[in-house]
Amino acid sequence: MPEGLAFMKIYNTLTKKIDVFASLRPKKVSIYVCGITPYDTTHLGHAFTYISFDALIRYLKFKRYEVTYTQNVTDINDRDGDILERARQQNISWSTLATFWTDKFLGDMKALNWIQPTHYLKASENIDSMVSLIQKLLAKGIAYTGNNSVYLDVTKKNDYGKLSRLTKERMLKKAKEFEEDIDNPDKRNPLDITLWKAIDSNQPSHIPSFDSLFGKGRPGWHIECSAMSTLSLGEQIDIHGGGTDLIFPHHEAEIVQSEGSTGKIPFAKYWVHTGQVFYKGEKMSKSKGNLVMVSSLLEKYSSNAVRWLILSHHYRKRWEFDEEKLARAQNKVEVLEGDLRDGSEEEFTKIMDNDLDTPKALELLLRSKNKRVYDVLGFR
C-alpha cells in the first residue's frame, strides 16, 4: 500500500481543476464539512454528501493519514424561517426541535456505518467563538455596525468571489434565492454579509437571542462555520466540503471572513463539493416536497444497499434517485457478503487516487470480492 498521498488527486472548486493532494502538515489531514439545519432529516441528499465524505475520510485513513474531522449543526442562525418557523408551527422550542432532528440524523447516519466526526459542534453552543471572530473583523476595519447589527463589507476584499467566480448580477440573484437580506438599508452594499443580527423591538417570542458585546441578537449563518472551523481545526485547513449549493453565498462568505480575520491564505487549501440528488426530475428539497428519507429506505433495504447506491455515483455528479437501482444494489451486496476474500489493493488505490472514483471502485469490488476494499468503502 502506498505510504502517502503524493499521487492522490481530487477536484478543487477553488482552482477549478483536479489537483494533486498535499496536506498542510505531513501525515495529518483536517476536514470541515458543513452540516445540517436540523429539521426534516435525513433525506438521501444529506446522505449522499456525508457518505461521500465518509468514503474520503476512510480512504485517507487507509493511506495512513491522521484525520481530524469537524461537522457543524446549524441549530440557530440569523434566519427567521426554517427551524424557528417549524418550531413555532409545532408549538415547541427551537432547541427541542433541533435536538430531536439532530438525534434522528445521527441515528440514520450510524445505520449507514458513518464514522462520526472528531468534533460535532452545535452553533448554539459556540456563540462566544463567533463573537470573538466578529470582534477581529471589526478591529481590522473589514466589518461595520448598523443599528446594533454587524456586517462584513465585501468590497474590502478584492478577491471576494474567487471560489464561485460569479458576476455581481449572478451573486445578487443567488443571494436572493438564499433569502440573504440584500435589501437591508443598514448595509453599505447589498452583498455584505450579516455577521450578527440584532434583536428586533417587535421580535416574536419564539425567536431566541444571545448576549454579546454588540447587544442581544443572533449570529449570522456564514460566520458560524468560520468560527467553528477555526475553533476546532485551526486557522487553515486542508479540506472544506459540502454540497455544490453552498458554494455561493455560504462558502464564499466563509473565505472572506476567515482570511479577513487571520490574514492567512488560503483558509482552506482544497474545496470539495458534492453533486445534487434529484427525484422525479427536480432537486430533492424540503420546499419541493420530494424528499426520499433514509429511514424509509432502511425499512425495505439494507444499510449496505443504500451505501452501495450512494457510492455508485461519483461524488461530484448530480444524479436521480431510482428505486430499481437500489433493488439491484441490494442483490449485489447480498452476493458479496458471503464471498469475500483477501487480495491486493493496488488497483483499488489507483482508482481512488483518481478523484475518489467510487463507482469504479465498486466495479472492482464486484470482480475481486476483496475484503479489505469492502471494509475501506465502509460496508459491514
N, C-alpha and C positions, 0 to 999 in steps of 0.2 A: 504494500500500500504506500502511496506517495507520502513523503514526510511533511510537505507543506502545501500551500495554496498557490505556488508560483504560477501554475498553469490554469488555475480556475478562472473562468471568465463569466461575467454577469453584466446584464444590460443596466446602464446607469442613466436614469432620466435626466440627470444634470448635464451630462456630456452628449446625450442622445446617441450613444453607441455602446457596443459591447466592450467593456473594459476588462483588462487583467486585474484580478483582485489581489490587493496587497494591504493588509491591515495596518493600522497606525502603530500598533505595538506587536512585536514578534509573538506569534502563537496565541494571541488574545484577540477576541472579536467582541465589539459592543454593538448591540442592535436595539433600536427602538421602533416599535410598531404601534401605530395609532389604534386604540381600542374602541369599544362600543360605547354608544349612548344607550344606557340600559333600559330599554323597553322594546317589546316585540322581538326578542331574541329566542333562539338563534336560527336565522334563516341560512339557506345554502350559500348566499353571497358572503355572509360573515365567515362561514366555514371554509369557503374557497380561499379567502385571504389568509386566515390563521393556520390552516393546514398547509398551505403553500409555504408559509414562513416556518412552520414546524419542520417541513421537509428540508428547508435550507439549514436550519439550526442542527438537525440531526446529521446532515451531511458534513457540516463544519466540524462537528464533534467526531465524526468518523475520520476526518482529516486531522484529528488530534489538536484541534483548537479548543481553548478555554473560552466558552461563550457566556457573556453576561447579557441578559435579555430583559428589557423593560417593556411593559404594555400598560396603558392607562385605562381608566374608566371615566368617561365624561359624565359624571353624575350631577354636575352643576356647570352652568356657563352663563353667558350673557343673553341667551335666547329665552323669550317668554313662552315659546311654543314647546314642541316635542315633550320632553319628560315632565316639565312643570304643568303643561296643559293636560297631559294624560293623568297626572296625579290629581289635578283639580276635578277632572271629569269623574274620577273614581272615588273622590272624596277621601283620599288618603294623603299622607305627607309625601313629599318628593323623595325623602330618604328611604321611606318604607318601600316605595315603588322601585327605587334604584337597587336596593338590597335584594328584593325578590328577583328582579330580572338579571342582576349580576350573578346571583347564585344559580339561576337557570342556565345562563350562558356557560358558567364553569362546569356545571354538570353535563351539559351537552358536549362540550369540548373534551372533557375527561372520557366520555363514552367513545370519542373518536381517537383516543390514545394520544391526545395532545400533551406535549410537555409544557407544564405551567411555567410562565416567565419567572426569572430570578426575582424581579420586582414587579408586583402587580399593584399599581397605585391609583387610588381614587382622587379625583380632582378636589373633592370637598375636604379631604384630609391633608392637603398640601397647599393651602391658601397662602401661608407665610412665604413659601418659596416663590410664589407668583408675585406677591407684593414686593419682595426683595428684588426680583428681576425688573419689575416696573420702575422701582427707585433708581436702578442703574441706568435705565434708558432715559429717565428724566434728567439725571445728572449729566449724561452725555449730550443732552440737547436734542435727542432724537425723538423723544416723546414730549407731549404737552398736555395741559389740563384744560377742561372746558366744563363749567357747571359741575365741578367735583368728579367728573369722569376723566379718564386718562386715555389719550390716543397716541399712536405712533405715526409720525409724519413720514410716509414712504418716499417723499421726494428728497429726504436727507440721505438716502442710499441710492447711488447711481446704478447699482446693479439689481435693483428690485425688478423682479420678473425673469431672472436668469434661469429659473427652473422650468417654468411653463412656456416662456418665450411668446406670450400672448401680446397682442396690441392692446393699447389702453381701452379701445372700444370693446374688445372681447373680454377684457378683465371686468369692465363695468357690467357687461351682460351676465357673466358668470357670477359676479358678486351679488347681483340682484337675485339670481336663481337660488343662491345660498342664503338669501334673506339677510345679507350684510346691510347695515344701516347706512347706505350710500347717500341718503338724503338728509342725514343728521346735520342740522345747522351749526352744531358745535364743532364740527370737523373742518379743518383747513382745506382738505382735499377729499373728494368722495371715496377714494380708495384707502384712506387712512384706516389703521387697524384699531379697533376698540380693545384696549388693554384692561380697563376697569370701568364697569358700568355702575354709576352712582344710583343709589336708591331714589325712586321717584316719590314725590309727595302723595301721589294718588296710587301708589303701588298696591295691588291686591294682596290680601293677607297670606295667600298660598305661596307667594314668591319670597324666597329667603334672601337674607342679606348677611354680609360678613363684615367684621370690623377691619379697618385698615388705616394707614396714615392719611389716606385721601378722603376718608369718611366711609360710611357704610355703603356696601354695594356688592357686586359680584365680579369675578374675573372673566375676561373675555375668553372665548373658546380657544383662540390661537395661542395665547400666552401660556395656557395650561401645559401644553406639550413641550414648549421650550423650557419651562421651569422644571417639569418632572424629568425630562431627559437630562438636563444639567445636574439636577439633584442626585440622580441615581447612576449616571454614566460618565459625567464629566462634561467639560466644555466642548469637546469634539468627539464625535462618534464615528464608527466605521460605516454602519448601515442604518438608514432610516427608511421605514416602509409603511405601506398602507395601500388602499385601493386607488386606482387612477383618478377617481372623482375627487380625491383630496389634494391633487397637485396644486390646483388653484381653487380657492384662495388659501387653504389651510397650510399646506407645506411651504408655499411661497412666503407666507407670513412668518412661519417658524424660522426660516432662514434669516430674514431681515431682523427679527427680534433677537435671535441667538447670536448672530455675527455682530449685530449692532451693540449688544451689551458686553461682549467679551473682546471684540476686535480680532478674534481668531477665525481664519478662513481656511478650509471650509468647516461649517458647523457639522455637516455630515459628508463624508467622502463619497459614499455611494447612495443614491436614491433609487429604491426598488419598489415598483408598483405592480399590483395585480390587476388583471382584467376584470371586467364586469360580467355578472351572470344574468342571463336573460331567461324569461319564461313566457310562453305564449306571445313571442315577438316583441316583448318590452323588457327593459331593465327591471330586475327584481327589486322591488322597493316597497316600503310601507305605504307611500302615497298611491301607488298603483294597485295595491291590494292583491298582488300576485306573488306573495311570499310562499316559498316552499320551506317548511320548518324541518330542521334536523330531527327533532324529537318525533315527528310524524314519520319520517323516513325510517327511523330506527325501530319503529313498531313492526315494520314489514321486512326490512333488510338488515344485514349485519353491519356492525361498525366498519369492518374491513371492506365491505362492498361500497359503502359511502365514501370511505377514504380512497378506494380504487377509482371510483368515478371522478373524484376531485383531482387526483394526481394524473389521470388520463388526459387532462387538459393542461397545456403549458401555462405557467403562472401569469404570463404577460397577455395571453389571448382571451378575448371575450368568447363566451360560449352559451349555448342554450340548453337548459335542462330538458332531458328526455328520459322518462322513467324506463323505457325499454333498454336504454344503455345501462341503467342501474341494475336492471334484472340480469343483463349479460355479465356485469361486473360481479354480481353475486355468484354466478356459475363459475367464473374464473377463480375467484378466491377459494371457493369450496374445493375445486380440483387441486389447487396449490397447497392448501393447508395440510393435506395428507401425504404430500410427496416432495418435501423439502430436503435438500442435501447440501453438503459442503462443496466449495468450488472457489475459483479465482474471482476477485473483484476488479481486475484490471480493466475490463471492458466497461463495467459499471462506472468506474472512476472517470474514464474518458467521456462517457455520455453525460454524466452530471457536471463535469468541469465545463461543459459547453452550455452555459447559461441555464443550468439546473433543468436539464431536459428530462423531466419525469415521465412524459409519455413514452419516450424511447427506453427509459429505464424499466418501465412496466413490460414492454415488449421483450426486453432481455430477460426479465424475471420469469416470464411465461416459458421461455425457451430453456433457461438454465436451471430454474427452480432452486436458485441459490438462497440458502437460509440467511446468510449474512446480509445480502441485498434486501431480502424480505424484511429483516429486522431494521435496517437503516432507513427504509422507506416508511417505517412506523406501523407496520402490520403486526397483529398479535394473534 
